[in-house]
Amino acid sequence: MTDAYANAHERTSTAPAPDFDAIVIGAGFAGLYALHKFRDQMGLQVQVFEAGDGVGGTWYWNQYPGARCDIESLHYSYSFSAELQQDWEWSEKYASQPEILRYLNHVADRFDLRKDITFDTRVTSAAWDEDTRLWRVGTDDGATVTARYLISGAGNLSVPKKPEFDGIDDFSGEVYLTGKWPHDGVDFTGKNVAIIGTGSSGIQAITEIAKDAKHLTVFQRTPNYATPLGNEPLDPGHVQEVKANYPQVREDSRNTRGGIPYPDTLPSALAVTPEERRRVFDECWAEGGFRFFLGTFADILVDKAANDTIAEYVREKIRQRVSDPTVAAKLTPTDYPYGTKRPPYETNYYETFNRNNVTLVDVADAPIVSVTETGVRTTAAEYDFDVIILATGFDAMTGPLLEMGIVGRDGQRLADKWADGPHTYLGLSVHGFPNLFLVTGPQSPSVLYNMPLAIEDHVDFIADAIERLRQGGFDTIEPALEAETGWVAHANEIAQHTLLPETDSWWMGANIPGKPRVCLVYLGGADVYRGICADVVVKDYEGFTLSAERERTSAQVG
């Protein structure tokens, strides 16, 4: 036995065992299912770290008034347990935040998940140790633990955008972020309230806060194409029909672009008569929710002329619902295509601006200069408030990952590797970061797919990959550089064939100053994406490199 071999053998045999097989970050939809899958079905030792003091992820943090899912409850739910699907009863077509949080707490209790979740603990570092072939994960309590596999279930919209207004710390009143809302609620009675931002969260909050506030002033930079949610109590007959056919419903859902089993879209908005086009728009508008975005015509997001037809339809609806023509004009988008920002859904949003206690301030015409001790100053006026609410969005997709200080092989920081935008393979893994998995990561369908199904797809893929390692005697898996480069090029090429790059949106990373402007989601469709992932597995993880400690030892000896 040579000295080199002996040293390598000693290093291998005496290497410390990891504290856990897998560390999972986050206890939302992704973290809960990952824990159940890895622990209960695979027998792994799993530790989940959660920054909050309870489960729920985005539905734990976003407890602002009006928070509600815009995917139907019967579809926005786990499919992994037939018993869970049958037993849980949703009350509304689109569940509210409190109901979704109750559901996730029920899941945590039903599968006894809390015992392996450490709450009130934020991951602050994660570094790959090449000598031990383990991840070293640090938390904000000063502890460090190790694991073979590191799985991020931190979510896509979990890092609120930092306030960009000078003077926010000087304001003498109350300041709230929709993405970090107080869990004991906020009383707006008799108060003058400002809300900055009219994205999905802002639109939901505005409608509810206006009912209680003495006066609500809405600061809007960019108007949105908000369309009706169409919420209502669930029809027991419909629930019974879905539950009786859940396996087929889920299969149909997974074979669509968006993970919701809507009827097939028609090929082109330009290939039908204006009357037929209007009929389709009316039908989808009446049904509400994502049906209007996903269920009309296939060329809406790729052909500007086709998009113009649906954009004008929404503009017409806005003008009909807002009494003051001047206010209606400010609320009507005109300078970007419909659907190239994340489409928000609403209930009586536009009618809210007909109330006497609601004022709209267009900051595109009069930008905010600063927050003062008493309120907000724009280039045109100064306003006094008791409360300021920031509904200014998130550092989406990449923000949650970069915030954790992840460091891969040879000390490479993920933040440096992604300096010009994310580089992933399948939105699931990163070259140079062995055994790191991203659940619904950038360059996967993620937010353009029904998230619980997208999460299950990714966790199942990760579980199968780990099992492949175990059965084959391998220690690590990571994408080959050429596979990663090819996937990034593929995802970007598809995006360039759509209208999305024409618009500044968080889908493009354009809402964060200095963030690379690149499409963060895979636009080929969830059904196509699932087929690609399945093909990768069939070809024995094509594009991935699987390696073993013994191979590394042999290389060192040679």
RAJO-V378342 format. One record per residue. N is the residue number from 1. RES is the residue in three letters. PSI is psi in whole degrees, 0 to 359 (NA if undefined). OMEGA is omega in whole degrees, -180 to 180 (* if undefined). Layout:
n->N res->RES psi->PSI omega->OMEGA
n->N res->RES psi->PSI omega->OMEGA
//
This chain:
n->1 res->MET psi->122 omega->180
n->2 res->THR psi->159 omega->179
n->3 res->ASP psi->320 omega->-179
n->4 res->ALA psi->316 omega->-179
n->5 res->TYR psi->318 omega->-179
n->6 res->ALA psi->316 omega->179
n->7 res->ASN psi->317 omega->-180
n->8 res->ALA psi->318 omega->-180
n->9 res->HIS psi->319 omega->179
n->10 res->GLU psi->319 omega->180
n->11 res->ARG psi->321 omega->-179
n->12 res->THR psi->313 omega->-173
n->13 res->SER psi->335 omega->-179
n->14 res->THR psi->2 omega->179
n->15 res->ALA psi->136 omega->-177
n->16 res->PRO psi->142 omega->175
n->17 res->ALA psi->147 omega->180
n->18 res->PRO psi->155 omega->175
n->19 res->ASP psi->326 omega->-179
n->20 res->PHE psi->156 omega->170
n->21 res->ASP psi->317 omega->-176
n->22 res->ALA psi->138 omega->170
n->23 res->ILE psi->129 omega->179
n->24 res->VAL psi->133 omega->-179
n->25 res->ILE psi->118 omega->178
n->26 res->GLY psi->142 omega->-180
n->27 res->ALA psi->43 omega->171
n->28 res->GLY psi->207 omega->179
n->29 res->PHE psi->316 omega->-176
n->30 res->ALA psi->310 omega->-176
n->31 res->GLY psi->321 omega->-179
n->32 res->LEU psi->315 omega->-180
n->33 res->TYR psi->322 omega->179
n->34 res->ALA psi->316 omega->179
n->35 res->LEU psi->313 omega->180
n->36 res->HIS psi->315 omega->-177
n->37 res->LYS psi->310 omega->-174
n->38 res->PHE psi->319 omega->-176
n->39 res->ARG psi->307 omega->-171
n->40 res->ASP psi->330 omega->-177
n->41 res->GLN psi->338 omega->-178
n->42 res->MET psi->347 omega->179
n->43 res->GLY psi->21 omega->180
n->44 res->LEU psi->155 omega->171
n->45 res->GLN psi->118 omega->-171
n->46 res->VAL psi->139 omega->174
n->47 res->GLN psi->129 omega->176
n->48 res->VAL psi->133 omega->173
n->49 res->PHE psi->131 omega->-178
n->50 res->GLU psi->128 omega->-177
n->51 res->ALA psi->330 omega->180
n->52 res->GLY psi->176 omega->179
n->53 res->ASP psi->14 omega->177
n->54 res->GLY psi->171 omega->179
n->55 res->VAL psi->168 omega->174
n->56 res->GLY psi->336 omega->179
n->57 res->GLY psi->233 omega->-177
n->58 res->THR psi->331 omega->-179
n->59 res->TRP psi->352 omega->170
n->60 res->TYR psi->316 omega->-174
n->61 res->TRP psi->322 omega->-173
n->62 res->ASN psi->77 omega->-179
n->63 res->GLN psi->27 omega->179
n->64 res->TYR psi->158 omega->-180
n->65 res->PRO psi->132 omega->177
n->66 res->GLY psi->358 omega->-178
n->67 res->ALA psi->128 omega->-174
n->68 res->ARG psi->148 omega->177
n->69 res->CYS psi->147 omega->178
n->70 res->ASP psi->18 omega->167
n->71 res->ILE psi->139 omega->-173
n->72 res->GLU psi->137 omega->-174
n->73 res->SER psi->320 omega->-177
n->74 res->LEU psi->343 omega->177
n->75 res->HIS psi->329 omega->180
n->76 res->TYR psi->71 omega->-175
n->77 res->SER psi->164 omega->-180
n->78 res->TYR psi->148 omega->175
n->79 res->SER psi->357 omega->-170
n->80 res->PHE psi->340 omega->-178
n->81 res->SER psi->114 omega->178
n->82 res->ALA psi->322 omega->-179
n->83 res->GLU psi->318 omega->178
n->84 res->LEU psi->317 omega->180
n->85 res->GLN psi->321 omega->-178
n->86 res->GLN psi->323 omega->-172
n->87 res->ASP psi->323 omega->-174
n->88 res->TRP psi->137 omega->179
n->89 res->GLU psi->119 omega->174
n->90 res->TRP psi->148 omega->-178
n->91 res->SER psi->333 omega->-175
n->92 res->GLU psi->160 omega->177
n->93 res->LYS psi->318 omega->177
n->94 res->TYR psi->111 omega->-172
n->95 res->ALA psi->145 omega->175
n->96 res->SER psi->165 omega->179
n->97 res->GLN psi->314 omega->-180
n->98 res->PRO psi->323 omega->-179
n->99 res->GLU psi->320 omega->178
n->100 res->ILE psi->321 omega->178
n->101 res->LEU psi->322 omega->175
n->102 res->ARG psi->320 omega->179
n->103 res->TYR psi->313 omega->-178
n->104 res->LEU psi->326 omega->174
n->105 res->ASN psi->322 omega->176
n->106 res->HIS psi->317 omega->179
n->107 res->VAL psi->316 omega->180
n->108 res->ALA psi->321 omega->180
n->109 res->ASP psi->317 omega->-176
n->110 res->ARG psi->322 omega->-178
n->111 res->PHE psi->13 omega->175
n->112 res->ASP psi->53 omega->-174
n->113 res->LEU psi->335 omega->-172
n->114 res->ARG psi->331 omega->-175
n->115 res->LYS psi->342 omega->179
n->116 res->ASP psi->21 omega->176
n->117 res->ILE psi->127 omega->173
n->118 res->THR psi->113 omega->-177
n->119 res->PHE psi->170 omega->180
n->120 res->ASP psi->36 omega->-177
n->121 res->THR psi->119 omega->-177
n->122 res->ARG psi->133 omega->175
n->123 res->VAL psi->126 omega->-177
n->124 res->THR psi->348 omega->177
n->125 res->SER psi->153 omega->176
n->126 res->ALA psi->115 omega->-175
n->127 res->ALA psi->136 omega->177
n->128 res->TRP psi->129 omega->178
n->129 res->ASP psi->108 omega->-175
n->130 res->GLU psi->330 omega->-179
n->131 res->ASP psi->317 omega->-178
n->132 res->THR psi->350 omega->-177
n->133 res->ARG psi->43 omega->-179
n->134 res->LEU psi->158 omega->170
n->135 res->TRP psi->132 omega->174
n->136 res->ARG psi->117 omega->-173
n->137 res->VAL psi->123 omega->178
n->138 res->GLY psi->146 omega->-180
n->139 res->THR psi->168 omega->-172
n->140 res->ASP psi->357 omega->174
n->141 res->ASP psi->7 omega->177
n->142 res->GLY psi->358 omega->-179
n->143 res->ALA psi->156 omega->174
n->144 res->THR psi->132 omega->177
n->145 res->VAL psi->163 omega->-178
n->146 res->THR psi->155 omega->178
n->147 res->ALA psi->155 omega->176
n->148 res->ARG psi->322 omega->-174
n->149 res->TYR psi->139 omega->178
n->150 res->LEU psi->121 omega->-176
n->151 res->ILE psi->121 omega->178
n->152 res->SER psi->115 omega->169
n->153 res->GLY psi->35 omega->-174
n->154 res->ALA psi->350 omega->176
n->155 res->GLY psi->168 omega->-179
n->156 res->ASN psi->335 omega->-177
n->157 res->LEU psi->65 omega->-177
n->158 res->SER psi->357 omega->178
n->159 res->VAL psi->100 omega->-180
n->160 res->PRO psi->145 omega->176
n->161 res->LYS psi->135 omega->-180
n->162 res->LYS psi->139 omega->178
n->163 res->PRO psi->133 omega->-176
n->164 res->GLU psi->15 omega->-176
n->165 res->PHE psi->128 omega->176
n->166 res->ASP psi->140 omega->173
n->167 res->GLY psi->2 omega->-176
n->168 res->ILE psi->328 omega->180
n->169 res->ASP psi->346 omega->-179
n->170 res->ASP psi->347 omega->-176
n->171 res->PHE psi->130 omega->-175
n->172 res->SER psi->350 omega->-180
n->173 res->GLY psi->203 omega->-178
n->174 res->GLU psi->140 omega->177
n->175 res->VAL psi->131 omega->180
n->176 res->TYR psi->146 omega->171
n->177 res->LEU psi->134 omega->179
n->178 res->THR psi->327 omega->-177
n->179 res->GLY psi->354 omega->177
n->180 res->LYS psi->60 omega->-170
n->181 res->TRP psi->142 omega->177
n->182 res->PRO psi->134 omega->-176
n->183 res->HIS psi->347 omega->176
n->184 res->ASP psi->9 omega->174
n->185 res->GLY psi->173 omega->-180
n->186 res->VAL psi->134 omega->179
n->187 res->ASP psi->118 omega->-178
n->188 res->PHE psi->3 omega->-176
n->189 res->THR psi->126 omega->177
n->190 res->GLY psi->13 omega->-175
n->191 res->LYS psi->148 omega->172
n->192 res->ASN psi->120 omega->-170
n->193 res->VAL psi->138 omega->172
n->194 res->ALA psi->140 omega->170
n->195 res->ILE psi->129 omega->-178
n->196 res->ILE psi->115 omega->-180
n->197 res->GLY psi->134 omega->-180
n->198 res->THR psi->43 omega->169
n->199 res->GLY psi->200 omega->-176
n->200 res->SER psi->313 omega->-179
n->201 res->SER psi->315 omega->-180
n->202 res->GLY psi->317 omega->-179
n->203 res->ILE psi->318 omega->178
n->204 res->GLN psi->316 omega->-177
n->205 res->ALA psi->319 omega->-178
n->206 res->ILE psi->314 omega->-176
n->207 res->THR psi->322 omega->-177
n->208 res->GLU psi->318 omega->-176
n->209 res->ILE psi->327 omega->180
n->210 res->ALA psi->335 omega->-179
n->211 res->LYS psi->338 omega->-174
n->212 res->ASP psi->329 omega->-174
n->213 res->ALA psi->150 omega->172
n->214 res->LYS psi->313 omega->175
n->215 res->HIS psi->139 omega->178
n->216 res->LEU psi->125 omega->176
n->217 res->THR psi->123 omega->-177
n->218 res->VAL psi->120 omega->177
n->219 res->PHE psi->112 omega->-176
n->220 res->GLN psi->128 omega->174
n->221 res->ARG psi->314 omega->-178
n->222 res->THR psi->120 omega->177
n->223 res->PRO psi->154 omega->-176
n->224 res->ASN psi->153 omega->172
n->225 res->TYR psi->72 omega->-180
n->226 res->ALA psi->135 omega->-178
n->227 res->THR psi->160 omega->-172
n->228 res->PRO psi->141 omega->175
n->229 res->LEU psi->320 omega->-179
n->230 res->GLY psi->38 omega->-179
n->231 res->ASN psi->151 omega->178
n->232 res->GLU psi->163 omega->174
n->233 res->PRO psi->144 omega->-180
n->234 res->LEU psi->137 omega->177
n->235 res->ASP psi->121 omega->-178
n->236 res->PRO psi->325 omega->179
n->237 res->GLY psi->320 omega->178
n->238 res->HIS psi->318 omega->179
n->239 res->VAL psi->315 omega->-180
n->240 res->GLN psi->320 omega->180
n->241 res->GLU psi->315 omega->179
n->242 res->VAL psi->314 omega->-178
n->243 res->LYS psi->328 omega->179
n->244 res->ALA psi->340 omega->-176
n->245 res->ASN psi->26 omega->-174
n->246 res->TYR psi->318 omega->180
n->247 res->PRO psi->317 omega->179
n->248 res->GLN psi->322 omega->178
n->249 res->VAL psi->316 omega->-180
n->250 res->ARG psi->320 omega->178
n->251 res->GLU psi->316 omega->178
n->252 res->ASP psi->320 omega->-180
n->253 res->SER psi->317 omega->-177
n->254 res->ARG psi->347 omega->178
n->255 res->ASN psi->21 omega->176
n->256 res->THR psi->169 omega->-180
n->257 res->ARG psi->327 omega->-173
n->258 res->GLY psi->1 omega->177
n->259 res->GLY psi->17 omega->177
n->260 res->ILE psi->131 omega->-172
n->261 res->PRO psi->61 omega->175
n->262 res->TYR psi->158 omega->173
n->263 res->PRO psi->155 omega->180
n->264 res->ASP psi->142 omega->175
n->265 res->THR psi->158 omega->172
n->266 res->LEU psi->154 omega->-172
n->267 res->PRO psi->314 omega->-171
n->268 res->SER psi->135 omega->175
n->269 res->ALA psi->342 omega->-177
n->270 res->LEU psi->352 omega->-176
n->271 res->ALA psi->5 omega->179
n->272 res->VAL psi->167 omega->178
n->273 res->THR psi->158 omega->176
n->274 res->PRO psi->326 omega->180
n->275 res->GLU psi->316 omega->179
n->276 res->GLU psi->320 omega->179
n->277 res->ARG psi->316 omega->179
n->278 res->ARG psi->320 omega->179
n->279 res->ARG psi->316 omega->180
n->280 res->VAL psi->314 omega->179
n->281 res->PHE psi->315 omega->-180
n->282 res->ASP psi->317 omega->-178
n->283 res->GLU psi->315 omega->-179
n->284 res->CYS psi->325 omega->176
n->285 res->TRP psi->315 omega->-178
n->286 res->ALA psi->325 omega->180
n->287 res->GLU psi->326 omega->175
n->288 res->GLY psi->177 omega->178
n->289 res->GLY psi->209 omega->-175
n->290 res->PHE psi->351 omega->178
n->291 res->ARG psi->324 omega->-179
n->292 res->PHE psi->325 omega->-179
n->293 res->PHE psi->319 omega->-172
n->294 res->LEU psi->349 omega->-167
n->295 res->GLY psi->12 omega->-177
n->296 res->THR psi->275 omega->-176
n->297 res->PHE psi->145 omega->-172
n->298 res->ALA psi->343 omega->-175
n->299 res->ASP psi->11 omega->-177
n->300 res->ILE psi->322 omega->-176
n->301 res->LEU psi->4 omega->-179
n->302 res->VAL psi->345 omega->-177
n->303 res->ASP psi->118 omega->-176
n->304 res->LYS psi->321 omega->180
n->305 res->ALA psi->320 omega->176
n->306 res->ALA psi->318 omega->179
n->307 res->ASN psi->323 omega->180
n->308 res->ASP psi->327 omega->-178
n->309 res->THR psi->318 omega->-179
n->310 res->ILE psi->326 omega->178
n->311 res->ALA psi->316 omega->-180
n->312 res->GLU psi->327 omega->177
n->313 res->TYR psi->315 omega->180
n->314 res->VAL psi->318 omega->179
n->315 res->ARG psi->319 omega->179
n->316 res->GLU psi->317 omega->180
n->317 res->LYS psi->321 omega->179
n->318 res->ILE psi->313 omega->-179
n->319 res->ARG psi->328 omega->-180
n->320 res->GLN psi->336 omega->-171
n->321 res->ARG psi->345 omega->-178
n->322 res->VAL psi->125 omega->-172
n->323 res->SER psi->317 omega->-176
n->324 res->ASP psi->117 omega->-179
n->325 res->PRO psi->327 omega->179
n->326 res->THR psi->316 omega->177
n->327 res->VAL psi->319 omega->179
n->328 res->ALA psi->318 omega->-179
n->329 res->ALA psi->322 omega->180
n->330 res->LYS psi->331 omega->-179
n->331 res->LEU psi->357 omega->-174
n->332 res->THR psi->117 omega->178
n->333 res->PRO psi->139 omega->179
n->334 res->THR psi->347 omega->-170
n->335 res->ASP psi->16 omega->173
n->336 res->TYR psi->154 omega->-176
n->337 res->PRO psi->151 omega->176
n->338 res->TYR psi->139 omega->175
n->339 res->GLY psi->0 omega->178
n->340 res->THR psi->353 omega->160
n->341 res->LYS psi->157 omega->180
n->342 res->ARG psi->117 omega->-175
n->343 res->PRO psi->126 omega->176
n->344 res->PRO psi->155 omega->179
n->345 res->TYR psi->145 omega->-168
n->346 res->GLU psi->164 omega->172
n->347 res->THR psi->106 omega->180
n->348 res->ASN psi->27 omega->179
n->349 res->TYR psi->309 omega->-176
n->350 res->TYR psi->326 omega->177
n->351 res->GLU psi->336 omega->178
n->352 res->THR psi->329 omega->-179
n->353 res->PHE psi->359 omega->172
n->354 res->ASN psi->354 omega->180
n->355 res->ARG psi->148 omega->180
n->356 res->ASN psi->340 omega->-176
n->357 res->ASN psi->19 omega->180
n->358 res->VAL psi->130 omega->178
n->359 res->THR psi->137 omega->177
n->360 res->LEU psi->128 omega->175
n->361 res->VAL psi->121 omega->-179
n->362 res->ASP psi->103 omega->-177
n->363 res->VAL psi->358 omega->170
n->364 res->ALA psi->325 omega->178
n->365 res->ASP psi->324 omega->-179
n->366 res->ALA psi->86 omega->-175
n->367 res->PRO psi->153 omega->174
n->368 res->ILE psi->128 omega->179
n->369 res->VAL psi->314 omega->-178
n->370 res->SER psi->164 omega->166
n->371 res->VAL psi->134 omega->-179
n->372 res->THR psi->181 omega->178
n->373 res->GLU psi->331 omega->-175
n->374 res->THR psi->354 omega->-177
n->375 res->GLY psi->225 omega->-174
n->376 res->VAL psi->135 omega->177
n->377 res->ARG psi->127 omega->172
n->378 res->THR psi->178 omega->178
n->379 res->THR psi->347 omega->-176
n->380 res->ALA psi->335 omega->-174
n->381 res->ALA psi->172 omega->175
n->382 res->GLU psi->138 omega->-174
n->383 res->TYR psi->139 omega->178
n->384 res->ASP psi->138 omega->-178
n->385 res->PHE psi->157 omega->171
n->386 res->ASP psi->331 omega->-175
n->387 res->VAL psi->138 omega->172
n->388 res->ILE psi->128 omega->179
n->389 res->ILE psi->128 omega->178
n->390 res->LEU psi->108 omega->175
n->391 res->ALA psi->55 omega->-168
n->392 res->THR psi->12 omega->171
n->393 res->GLY psi->196 omega->-171
n->394 res->PHE psi->157 omega->166
n->395 res->ASP psi->86 omega->-164
n->396 res->ALA psi->153 omega->169
n->397 res->MET psi->296 omega->-178
n->398 res->THR psi->333 omega->-176
n->399 res->GLY psi->311 omega->-180
n->400 res->PRO psi->327 omega->-179
n->401 res->LEU psi->317 omega->-178
n->402 res->LEU psi->334 omega->-179
n->403 res->GLU psi->339 omega->-174
n->404 res->MET psi->357 omega->177
n->405 res->GLY psi->45 omega->-177
n->406 res->ILE psi->133 omega->-179
n->407 res->VAL psi->128 omega->-178
n->408 res->GLY psi->208 omega->-178
n->409 res->ARG psi->144 omega->178
n->410 res->ASP psi->27 omega->175
n->411 res->GLY psi->15 omega->-179
n->412 res->GLN psi->124 omega->178
n->413 res->ARG psi->138 omega->177
n->414 res->LEU psi->325 omega->179
n->415 res->ALA psi->324 omega->178
n->416 res->ASP psi->318 omega->180
n->417 res->LYS psi->327 omega->-178
n->418 res->TRP psi->24 omega->-177
n->419 res->ALA psi->330 omega->179
n->420 res->ASP psi->18 omega->-179
n->421 res->GLY psi->164 omega->-176
n->422 res->PRO psi->143 omega->173
n->423 res->HIS psi->107 omega->-179
n->424 res->THR psi->168 omega->167
n->425 res->TYR psi->115 omega->-179
n->426 res->LEU psi->11 omega->-175
n->427 res->GLY psi->13 omega->-173
n->428 res->LEU psi->330 omega->-173
n->429 res->SER psi->169 omega->-172
n->430 res->VAL psi->131 omega->176
n->431 res->HIS psi->134 omega->-179
n->432 res->GLY psi->0 omega->-179
n->433 res->PHE psi->75 omega->-174
n->434 res->PRO psi->144 omega->174
n->435 res->ASN psi->21 omega->172
n->436 res->LEU psi->129 omega->180
n->437 res->PHE psi->138 omega->-179
n->438 res->LEU psi->114 omega->178
n->439 res->VAL psi->121 omega->-175
n->440 res->THR psi->47 omega->-179
n->441 res->GLY psi->174 omega->178
n->442 res->PRO psi->144 omega->-178
n->443 res->GLN psi->19 omega->164
n->444 res->SER psi->169 omega->-178
n->445 res->PRO psi->328 omega->173
n->446 res->SER psi->253 omega->-171
n->447 res->VAL psi->354 omega->174
n->448 res->LEU psi->17 omega->180
n->449 res->TYR psi->155 omega->173
n->450 res->ASN psi->110 omega->-166
n->451 res->MET psi->316 omega->178
n->452 res->PRO psi->322 omega->178
n->453 res->LEU psi->319 omega->177
n->454 res->ALA psi->319 omega->180
n->455 res->ILE psi->314 omega->179
n->456 res->GLU psi->318 omega->178
n->457 res->ASP psi->313 omega->-177
n->458 res->HIS psi->316 omega->180
n->459 res->VAL psi->320 omega->178
n->460 res->ASP psi->321 omega->177
n->461 res->PHE psi->314 omega->-180
n->462 res->ILE psi->316 omega->-180
n->463 res->ALA psi->316 omega->179
n->464 res->ASP psi->322 omega->179
n->465 res->ALA psi->317 omega->178
n->466 res->ILE psi->320 omega->179
n->467 res->GLU psi->323 omega->177
n->468 res->ARG psi->319 omega->177
n->469 res->LEU psi->313 omega->-176
n->470 res->ARG psi->316 omega->-178
n->471 res->GLN psi->328 omega->-177
n->472 res->GLY psi->359 omega->-179
n->473 res->GLY psi->27 omega->-180
n->474 res->PHE psi->155 omega->179
n->475 res->ASP psi->325 omega->-172
n->476 res->THR psi->157 omega->173
n->477 res->ILE psi->135 omega->175
n->478 res->GLU psi->157 omega->-180
n->479 res->PRO psi->145 omega->171
n->480 res->ALA psi->149 omega->-177
n->481 res->LEU psi->318 omega->-178
n->482 res->GLU psi->327 omega->177
n->483 res->ALA psi->317 omega->177
n->484 res->GLU psi->313 omega->179
n->485 res->THR psi->319 omega->179
n->486 res->GLY psi->321 omega->-180
n->487 res->TRP psi->318 omega->178
n->488 res->VAL psi->316 omega->180
n->489 res->ALA psi->318 omega->179
n->490 res->HIS psi->312 omega->-179
n->491 res->ALA psi->319 omega->-180
n->492 res->ASN psi->323 omega->180
n->493 res->GLU psi->317 omega->178
n->494 res->ILE psi->317 omega->-180
n->495 res->ALA psi->322 omega->-178
n->496 res->GLN psi->343 omega->177
n->497 res->HIS psi->7 omega->177
n->498 res->THR psi->179 omega->179
n->499 res->LEU psi->353 omega->-173
n->500 res->LEU psi->319 omega->-179
n->501 res->PRO psi->346 omega->-180
n->502 res->GLU psi->345 omega->-172
n->503 res->THR psi->140 omega->173
n->504 res->ASP psi->115 omega->-178
n->505 res->SER psi->169 omega->177
n->506 res->TRP psi->340 omega->172
n->507 res->TRP psi->328 omega->180
n->508 res->MET psi->5 omega->-178
n->509 res->GLY psi->12 omega->-171
n->510 res->ALA psi->356 omega->-178
n->511 res->ASN psi->352 omega->-178
n->512 res->ILE psi->120 omega->180
n->513 res->PRO psi->130 omega->178
n->514 res->GLY psi->352 omega->-180
n->515 res->LYS psi->139 omega->179
n->516 res->PRO psi->137 omega->-179
n->517 res->ARG psi->100 omega->-178
n->518 res->VAL psi->148 omega->-179
n->519 res->CYS psi->128 omega->-173
n->520 res->LEU psi->357 omega->-178
n->521 res->VAL psi->153 omega->177
n->522 res->TYR psi->123 omega->-172
n->523 res->LEU psi->11 omega->-180
n->524 res->GLY psi->352 omega->-179
n->525 res->GLY psi->141 omega->-178
n->526 res->ALA psi->326 omega->-180
n->527 res->ASP psi->317 omega->177
n->528 res->VAL psi->315 omega->-179
n->529 res->TYR psi->315 omega->180
n->530 res->ARG psi->323 omega->177
n->531 res->GLY psi->321 omega->178
n->532 res->ILE psi->314 omega->-180
n->533 res->CYS psi->318 omega->179
n->534 res->ALA psi->322 omega->180
n->535 res->ASP psi->322 omega->177
n->536 res->VAL psi->317 omega->-179
n->537 res->VAL psi->315 omega->-180
n->538 res->VAL psi->325 omega->-180
n->539 res->LYS psi->30 omega->177
n->540 res->ASP psi->54 omega->176
n->541 res->TYR psi->52 omega->177
n->542 res->GLU psi->134 omega->-178
n->543 res->GLY psi->347 omega->177
n->544 res->PHE psi->152 omega->171
n->545 res->THR psi->122 omega->176
n->546 res->LEU psi->129 omega->-177
n->547 res->SER psi->160 omega->-179
n->548 res->ALA psi->156 omega->178
n->549 res->GLU psi->321 omega->-178
n->550 res->ARG psi->328 omega->178
n->551 res->GLU psi->321 omega->180
n->552 res->ARG psi->321 omega->179
n->553 res->THR psi->317 omega->179
n->554 res->SER psi->320 omega->-180
n->555 res->ALA psi->322 omega->179
n->556 res->GLN psi->320 omega->180
n->557 res->VAL psi->316 omega->-179
n->558 res->GLY psi->NA omega->*
//
